[in-house]
């Protein structure tokens, strides 16, 4: 592992800082250790968390079926999501829940010849499949086994974060989104997308049809779980209007100006609050 890559990692168990490489393990200063298997760091915490929802060998066939069912263009939908990240040459992007790597080629299109792709999944079978996915430059693709709610990266490590197709399955969506914000630089963009029929279609024949697929399309855009740093928030429905996409920029949480004088009075909001007086 290159020193520049190692410098971006931190212990997912304690968040106590840098990881050091030693004898096939990555260790933190507090004694937590994580194996590196076939060149892929297994930075999952808790370590027994392993998720095997899909068989990686059938993932492409499943997505092809969904695209035909919805009469949607999968490649176009993936490109639209990635375009919203605002990537450019030299950018560093993280994909969480990368699956077998279906977004890799589109991400490298946006990254140009100098950007870096970091990608992780909680499923070993998906990561193994992702490693075989052809990319423009394998040296600029870094794969990890990880838990999206405890990301093994330092603060502000990335210019953008992408998460497509697994957000609904996180036990704590709020925690997952907060982690995405933590590892994204100020001004960077985050795009998350998952199954969920557009609300205005739920009572239609189309919505009723999709509800027959075992709850697959039952997700709801979790706007209430967005962190306070989310700015310029945009939500849309894509891919047959059966997948929501939430896009936002990472900024500072909003704050009121308490030193504004109240209308028609010489007292400020702060002074009223400090004195416990009525603002009326």
Helices and strands as residue ranges (DSSP letters): H 3-6, E 20-22, E 25-27, E 33-37, E 40-43, G 56-58, H 59-70, H 74-83, E 92-96, H 104-111, E 116-121, H 124-131, G 138-140, E 141-146, E 158-164, G 167-169, H 173-182, E 184-195, G 199-201, H 205-210, G 223-225, E 230-238, E 243-250, H 269-275
